[in-house]
């Protein structure tokens, strides 16, 4: 059978889609980039921003044209509700939006057969077979620790670089962020499992890797063997990865400013493998807004950190910014603009705030008018474009 996988969102989703594709290939399925010939269509989704969800929903809507519903109904294995099924293609909504809105969308989208949250990707091939044999619709959005076998395939989308997940979920609970609610609390992979995956990539001829985590600095793996306790933090892990023979370049995302350490900068400066670039989201330049966001640092803290990085590492920087956060005033916005002007990032991802369900920020309302968000967004985009062009010239 032929499988089509469409991925929206971040690098974590890209790696999840890649690992999932590997599971299917190892079971004898065939990957295709042709929707018409695909028998299984899986849409890996993002819920971080409303725009990302809307894009995925739009794509799901178009799939109605390539699926054919049978005229009869069957009993679902969930809540004993009857739904129409499809005789030609199986359509699955997977990932963060499945966790965030899966039950709702299963009811609304009649051509949807499968809804799977991020923690249960390893079960998808099994569920596909169950749907084929029994004609049921399946939803599994339980939050749990992901099985290590999920990362076992040697299939890679790219031949010259690879993503390696070091942790899933997040326990920081920034007030605007839905990640803890859709990917769960912070869970760490074992250092030995991470190193084995890096070594496997090198054997495949891949010499450049990017380590992935919602906040890589939160990596603090504790273990106890024979009464002896040990701790491997992110700097330790980075050093271990750097020792893998044959690996040439290491990158990582994302670092949270509140716990980015001097030790990290020192290792970056000394290592001839670690890329001299740091993605360091500041989100807002207003201390008042940063408190409302629950970011755990001030504008001055951030600027001091940047100064230390530039002095010790001498590398480039990139960032994330949100404009139009609830109650953001013109003065708050100008503080954010000032950070862009002072730091002069190589590039920046600049977003308009959108309320996310279950987050604390949603309770603050969405009081910055759309037109004003767009104005602030446009100003920062134009400013960053000039800064980026000046660095490239």
Wavefront OBJ file of the C-alpha trace (Angstrom):
o trace
v 0.000 0.000 0.000
v 1.093 3.551 -0.721
v 1.371 6.143 2.063
v 1.327 9.935 1.688
v 2.502 12.006 4.696
v 1.943 15.778 4.816
v 3.702 17.649 7.625
v 2.919 21.108 9.001
v 4.873 22.985 11.656
v 8.270 22.703 13.287
v 11.387 20.560 12.914
v 10.001 18.236 15.609
v 7.076 17.468 13.305
v 9.465 16.910 10.406
v 11.409 14.367 12.438
v 8.201 12.694 13.640
v 6.990 12.365 10.042
v 10.366 10.959 9.002
v 10.392 8.368 11.795
v 6.782 7.427 10.983
v 7.658 7.028 7.297
v 10.480 4.712 8.356
v 8.064 2.549 10.343
v 5.838 2.143 7.295
v 8.763 1.379 4.979
v 10.104 -1.238 7.377
v 6.686 -2.927 7.254
v 6.650 -3.062 3.460
v 4.577 0.006 2.658
v 5.552 2.415 -0.142
v 5.897 6.192 0.275
v 4.381 8.440 -2.386
v 4.128 12.176 -2.979
v 1.099 11.688 -5.212
v -2.200 12.197 -3.399
v -4.233 10.545 -6.124
v -2.366 7.240 -5.936
v -2.029 7.185 -2.145
v -4.174 4.676 -0.255
v -3.242 6.129 3.136
v -3.050 9.910 3.717
v -1.643 11.156 7.035
v -1.630 14.842 7.977
v 0.871 15.681 10.733
v -0.305 18.914 12.328
v 0.786 21.849 14.473
v -1.265 23.756 17.073
v 1.250 26.372 18.199
v -0.574 29.078 16.216
v -4.061 29.399 14.813
v -2.652 29.979 11.329
v -0.921 26.575 11.401
v -4.174 24.868 12.376
v -6.076 26.692 9.645
v -3.601 25.548 6.998
v -3.969 21.935 8.100
v -7.767 22.208 8.179
v -7.772 23.670 4.682
v -5.673 20.757 3.437
v -7.915 18.231 5.190
v -10.887 19.843 3.474
v -9.370 19.287 0.049
v -9.034 15.566 0.763
v -12.796 15.183 0.477
v -12.287 15.341 -3.289
v -9.908 12.383 -3.373
v -11.876 10.093 -1.053
v -15.060 8.156 -1.783
v -17.534 7.383 0.973
v -19.495 4.172 0.997
v -23.243 4.489 1.459
v -23.411 2.323 4.582
v -22.399 3.052 8.157
v -20.470 1.088 10.723
v -20.118 1.280 14.487
v -17.030 3.114 15.654
v -14.896 1.583 18.375
v -15.319 4.826 20.307
v -18.573 5.732 22.100
v -20.584 3.329 19.906
v -21.351 6.119 17.446
v -22.101 5.369 13.798
v -20.038 6.995 11.071
v -19.547 6.628 7.323
v -16.268 5.031 6.215
v -14.304 5.122 2.959
v -13.708 2.382 0.460
v -10.632 3.767 -1.304
v -8.437 5.828 1.035
v -7.705 6.068 4.745
v -7.284 9.633 6.019
v -5.546 10.351 9.319
v -5.194 13.500 11.394
v -2.088 13.084 13.559
v 0.117 15.213 15.800
v -0.574 18.251 17.936
v -3.925 19.283 16.464
v -5.151 15.707 16.860
v -4.420 15.988 20.586
v -5.802 19.521 20.781
v -9.010 19.157 18.748
v -9.219 15.507 17.718
v -12.581 14.550 19.180
v -14.213 17.672 17.764
v -12.769 17.195 14.281
v -13.595 13.482 14.129
v -17.247 14.460 14.489
v -17.044 17.321 11.990
v -14.976 15.752 9.192
v -16.802 12.772 7.751
v -13.876 11.584 5.614
v -11.548 11.344 8.621
v -10.758 7.784 9.753
v -7.876 8.109 12.203
v -6.957 10.659 14.919
v -3.648 10.078 16.737
v -1.800 12.285 19.243
v 2.004 12.742 19.234
v 2.663 10.140 21.943
v 1.122 7.289 19.942
v 2.758 7.521 16.513
v 4.337 4.096 16.937
v 0.833 2.555 16.869
v -0.241 4.129 13.572
v 0.706 1.195 11.281
v -1.232 -1.139 13.597
v -4.263 1.157 13.581
v -4.167 1.399 9.782
v -4.408 -2.394 9.524
v -7.280 -2.411 12.022
v -9.180 0.181 9.979
v -8.623 -1.798 6.782
v -9.829 -5.069 8.307
v -12.636 -3.873 10.566
v -13.835 -0.649 8.938
v -13.716 1.351 12.173
v -12.683 4.904 12.962
v -10.004 5.206 15.620
v -8.955 7.942 17.997
v -5.979 7.633 20.363
v -4.848 10.875 21.993
v -3.601 9.467 25.289
v -0.547 11.244 26.673
v 2.303 8.917 27.622
v 6.012 8.346 27.142
v 6.915 7.554 23.557
v 8.494 4.159 22.891
v 12.154 4.287 21.890
v 11.491 1.903 18.987
v 9.739 4.753 17.206
v 13.173 6.164 16.305
v 14.674 2.844 15.200
v 14.345 3.119 11.407
v 17.339 4.127 9.292
v 15.165 5.950 6.746
v 15.985 9.655 6.304
v 14.298 12.283 4.140
v 17.621 14.073 3.641
v 20.992 12.520 2.855
v 23.304 15.194 4.249
v 21.769 16.137 7.614
v 19.398 14.719 10.227
v 17.294 15.754 13.206
v 17.728 13.917 16.516
v 15.091 14.375 19.224
v 16.533 14.623 22.747
v 13.277 15.389 24.566
v 9.560 15.643 23.960
v 6.995 17.894 25.592
v 7.618 20.855 27.847
v 7.019 21.791 31.478
v 7.726 25.524 31.295
v 4.106 26.575 30.704
v 4.691 29.901 28.994
v 1.255 31.468 29.214
v 0.684 31.677 25.440
v 1.990 28.207 24.549
v -0.110 25.113 23.932
v 2.831 22.674 23.688
v 2.569 21.256 27.256
v -1.081 20.468 26.576
v -0.587 18.771 23.205
v 2.857 17.163 23.558
v 2.685 16.581 27.288
v 5.121 17.250 30.078
v 8.876 17.197 29.522
v 10.192 13.696 28.855
v 13.861 12.960 28.199
v 15.392 10.280 26.011
v 18.300 8.370 27.523
v 21.739 9.747 26.608
v 22.765 6.285 25.346
v 19.751 6.133 22.993
v 20.520 9.597 21.633
v 24.173 8.729 21.018
v 23.206 5.489 19.265
v 20.935 7.415 16.924
v 23.693 9.928 16.168
v 26.099 7.055 15.445
v 23.500 5.436 13.196
v 23.233 8.675 11.226
v 27.002 8.781 10.773
v 26.964 5.203 9.471
v 24.353 6.347 6.941
v 26.823 8.980 5.735
v 25.134 11.881 7.531
v 27.693 14.137 9.162
v 25.504 17.089 10.207
v 22.838 16.797 12.899
v 20.457 19.095 14.768
v 19.431 18.173 18.310
v 15.760 18.944 18.973
v 13.884 19.872 22.132
v 11.285 22.476 23.099
v 13.974 23.786 25.441
v 17.226 21.874 25.120
v 18.537 23.488 28.309
v 15.926 21.554 30.294
v 17.750 18.331 29.450
v 18.794 17.009 32.885
v 18.845 13.214 32.697
v 19.094 11.607 36.134
v 19.904 7.936 36.624
v 20.822 5.644 39.479
v 22.751 2.385 39.156
v 23.851 0.378 42.171
v 23.180 3.298 44.486
v 25.313 5.630 42.375
v 23.442 8.636 41.067
v 24.463 10.496 37.961
v 23.248 13.539 36.076
v 23.763 14.344 32.405
v 22.776 17.913 31.561
v 22.513 19.419 28.096
v 26.127 20.623 28.032
v 27.266 17.116 29.014
v 25.092 15.615 26.286
v 26.402 18.057 23.708
v 29.958 17.138 24.659
v 29.128 13.417 24.329
v 27.588 13.959 20.888
v 30.669 15.916 19.851
v 32.819 12.888 20.644
v 31.050 10.714 18.049
v 33.655 9.877 15.440
v 32.836 10.998 11.918
v 30.333 13.675 12.950
v 31.303 17.067 11.534
v 28.631 19.592 12.527
v 26.188 19.896 15.441
v 23.333 22.360 15.752
v 20.525 22.508 18.327
v 17.152 24.170 18.920
v 15.668 25.673 20.997
v 17.396 27.371 23.943
v 15.302 29.195 26.560
v 16.959 32.396 27.849
v 16.047 31.670 31.467
v 18.437 28.713 31.752
v 20.986 29.157 28.986
v 24.295 28.732 30.811
v 27.812 30.198 30.527
v 29.039 26.584 30.272
v 27.093 26.204 27.033
v 28.813 29.250 25.546
v 32.223 27.990 26.655
v 31.653 24.614 24.984
v 30.359 26.263 21.804
v 33.472 28.418 21.657
v 35.876 25.502 22.164
v 34.211 22.908 19.955
v 35.156 22.661 16.291
v 31.928 20.738 15.615
v 29.216 22.861 17.241
v 27.769 25.433 14.859
v 28.429 29.002 16.023
v 24.782 29.955 15.937
v 22.202 30.227 18.711
v 18.434 30.395 18.364
v 17.361 32.343 21.455
v 13.693 33.462 21.479
v 13.059 36.683 23.397
v 9.341 37.000 22.455
v 8.931 40.525 23.878
v 11.117 43.407 24.985
v 8.636 44.564 27.623
v 9.264 43.328 31.165
v 5.545 43.619 31.914
v 4.615 41.452 28.929
v 7.404 38.980 29.723
v 5.911 38.526 33.213
v 2.468 37.934 31.713
v 4.059 35.411 29.331
v 5.706 33.606 32.285
v 9.069 33.708 30.549
v 11.238 33.934 33.663
v 13.643 36.717 32.581
v 13.702 40.451 31.941
v 14.753 42.471 28.926
v 17.991 43.344 30.692
v 18.641 39.674 31.542
v 18.238 38.821 27.868
v 20.539 41.583 26.642
v 23.226 40.561 29.148
v 22.965 36.972 27.922
v 23.336 38.102 24.319
v 26.350 40.221 25.238
v 27.984 37.232 26.942
v 27.279 34.994 23.946
v 28.787 37.470 21.506
v 31.858 37.937 23.692
v 32.516 34.242 24.337
v 31.264 32.559 21.139
v 31.261 35.389 18.627
v 28.556 33.654 16.608
v 25.264 34.636 15.015
v 21.832 34.774 16.646
v 18.214 34.212 15.647
v 15.026 34.618 17.640
v 11.233 34.372 17.939
v 8.998 37.401 18.571
v 5.286 37.764 19.325
v 3.450 41.015 18.653
v -0.050 41.858 19.873
v 0.058 39.820 23.081
v -2.931 40.700 25.313
v -2.667 44.232 26.795
v 0.448 45.045 24.723
v 0.701 48.824 24.428
v 2.637 50.931 21.941
v 5.340 51.411 24.575
v 5.577 47.625 25.080
v 5.885 47.197 21.322
v 8.637 49.827 21.067
v 10.592 47.953 23.753
v 10.437 44.871 21.537
v 11.518 46.863 18.505
v 14.473 48.177 20.502
v 15.722 44.642 21.207
v 15.739 43.865 17.482
v 17.686 47.061 16.823
v 20.234 46.407 19.586
v 20.885 42.701 19.071
v 20.756 42.675 15.246
v 19.719 39.053 14.743
v 20.727 37.167 11.629
v 17.061 36.281 11.205
v 13.877 36.335 13.282
v 10.546 34.546 13.248
v 7.980 37.236 13.988
v 4.395 36.208 14.753
v 1.076 37.846 15.511
v -0.402 36.595 18.769
v -3.302 34.163 18.495
v -5.105 32.742 21.561
v -4.516 29.048 22.159
v -7.027 26.839 24.023
v -6.244 25.882 27.627
v -3.414 28.423 27.933
v -3.424 31.060 30.674
v -3.021 33.846 28.139
v -6.372 32.913 26.632
v -7.980 34.126 29.866
v -6.523 37.601 29.242
v -8.639 38.058 26.128
v -7.365 39.202 22.753
v -7.671 42.954 23.047
v -5.076 44.175 20.524
v -6.983 44.870 17.321
v -6.139 42.838 14.250
v -5.166 45.930 12.275
v -2.795 47.009 15.045
v -1.208 43.550 15.221
v -0.677 43.672 11.479
v 0.919 47.121 11.698
v 3.345 46.060 14.428
v 4.070 42.818 12.604
v 4.839 44.707 9.397
v 7.144 47.190 11.143
v 9.240 44.429 12.717
v 9.363 42.384 9.516
v 10.647 45.378 7.560
v 13.179 46.206 10.282
v 14.498 42.646 10.453
v 14.695 42.424 6.668
v 17.005 45.443 6.625
v 19.144 44.010 9.415
v 19.423 40.612 7.713
v 20.324 42.163 4.371
v 23.010 44.317 5.972
v 24.629 41.182 7.472
v 24.484 39.280 4.182
v 26.111 42.061 2.144
l 1 2 3 4 5 6 7 8 9 10 11 12 13 14 15 16 17 18 19 20 21 22 23 24 25 26 27 28 29 30 31 32 33 34 35 36 37 38 39 40 41 42 43 44 45 46 47 48 49 50 51 52 53 54 55 56 57 58 59 60 61 62 63 64 65 66 67 68 69 70 71 72 73 74 75 76 77 78 79 80 81 82 83 84 85 86 87 88 89 90 91 92 93 94 95 96 97 98 99 100 101 102 103 104 105 106 107 108 109 110 111 112 113 114 115 116 117 118 119 120 121 122 123 124 125 126 127 128 129 130 131 132 133 134 135 136 137 138 139 140 141 142 143 144 145 146 147 148 149 150 151 152 153 154 155 156 157 158 159 160 161 162 163 164 165 166 167 168 169 170 171 172 173 174 175 176 177 178 179 180 181 182 183 184 185 186 187 188 189 190 191 192 193 194 195 196 197 198 199 200 201 202 203 204 205 206 207 208 209 210 211 212 213 214 215 216 217 218 219 220 221 222 223 224 225 226 227 228 229 230 231 232 233 234 235 236 237 238 239 240 241 242 243 244 245 246 247 248 249 250 251 252 253 254 255 256 257 258 259 260 261 262 263 264 265 266 267 268 269 270 271 272 273 274 275 276 277 278 279 280 281 282 283 284 285 286 287 288 289 290 291 292 293 294 295 296 297 298 299 300 301 302 303 304 305 306 307 308 309 310 311 312 313 314 315 316 317 318 319 320 321 322 323 324 325 326 327 328 329 330 331 332 333 334 335 336 337 338 339 340 341 342 343 344 345 346 347 348 349 350 351 352 353 354 355 356 357 358 359 360 361 362 363 364 365 366 367 368 369 370 371 372 373 374 375 376 377 378 379 380 381 382 383 384 385 386 387 388 389 390 391 392 393
